[in-house]
Amino acid sequence: MTKTAPNIRSKKQELRIKGRKLLFRVAVVFFLTSYFLILNSKSVNAQVFSLNPQTAQVTVGDEFTVDINIDTQGTAVAGADVKLTFDPNVLEVTNVQAGDFFGDEADNVSSGTLYVAGFFKEQFATKTGTGRVAQLTLKGKQEGTSTFTFVCSTQTNDCNILDASATDIIKCTTIQNGSYTFSGAAAPTATPTVQGPTATPPTAGFSAPTFFSLGLGVLLTIVGLAIIL
């Protein structure tokens, strides 16, 4: 039987609809793939701080160093602020030394909080790349574990990385915190006691010199009496 014209037209319309649906699905997949690729590229090219080493196991009382590093991912930066919190009962910051990335730094250590600012003395100076903002000297006060946590948000009084226009470009979600564990101190080595020679107590009674002196005294006494008489 020969197909009629209306049936042919309906088939063509059905094919057009299926084609449009297929194109729409392809477009959606392409859009979502592009979107996630852009997000991933942003997370990779993130201006962040990091700690080196990020973790450590140290004996209580022993000092060790930790670097605060910066990565600008090719963006010129004019300054940076670092705010870290820790357990002051377990961990102690004994020294803060300027790093090699910025020209100068300022720091403040209070109970459980460390603040470090990196900046250039020259006006309008900027820098790109990676480097050390500061080097910390840490020490364990007692057994336990203390995290070393970057305080990062949209606020201006915590961690910031400032570009040439003083815009904060830090990516807080890509920062990884530190963790340091301290074990008991080694037992002190006992120092052996060196004993001197034992003193010999004097022998009871008369010694030879004493007896001789006593006899001489008696003899002189008798001679003296004989002369007087």
HUPE-V110293 format. One record per backbone hydrogen bond with DSSP energy under -0.5 kcal/mol. CO is the residue of the C=O (numbers start at 1). NH is the residue of the N-H. If there is no record, write none. Layout:
BEGIN
{{CO;NH} {CO;NH}}
END
This chain:
BEGIN
{{4;8} {5;9} {6;10} {7;11} {8;12} {9;13} {10;14} {11;15} {12;16} {13;17} {14;18} {15;19} {16;20} {17;21} {18;22} {19;23} {20;24} {21;25} {22;26} {23;27} {24;28} {25;29} {26;30} {27;31} {28;32} {29;33} {30;34} {31;35} {32;36} {33;37} {34;38} {35;39} {36;40} {37;41} {38;42} {39;43} {40;44} {41;45} {44;46} {46;48} {47;171} {48;71} {50;69} {52;67} {54;179} {56;181} {58;183} {59;62} {62;140} {64;138} {66;136} {67;52} {67;69} {68;133} {68;134} {69;50} {70;131} {71;48} {72;75} {76;164} {77;127} {78;120} {79;162} {80;118} {81;160} {82;116} {83;151} {84;114} {85;149} {86;88} {87;90} {87;91} {90;141} {90;142} {92;94} {92;139} {95;137} {97;135} {104;119} {106;117} {108;110} {108;115} {110;112} {110;113} {112;86} {113;110} {114;84} {115;108} {116;82} {117;106} {118;80} {119;104} {122;125} {127;77} {129;72} {131;70} {131;133} {132;101} {133;99} {134;68} {135;97} {136;66} {136;138} {137;94} {137;95} {138;64} {139;92} {140;61} {144;182} {146;180} {147;149} {148;178} {149;85} {150;152} {151;159} {160;81} {161;169} {162;78} {162;79} {163;166} {167;163} {167;169} {169;47} {170;172} {171;174} {172;175} {178;148} {179;56} {180;146} {181;58} {182;144} {183;60} {190;192} {192;194} {193;195} {199;201} {207;211} {208;212} {209;213} {210;214} {211;215} {212;216} {213;217} {214;218} {215;219} {216;220} {217;221} {218;222} {219;223} {220;224} {221;225} {222;226} {223;227} {224;228} {225;229}}
END
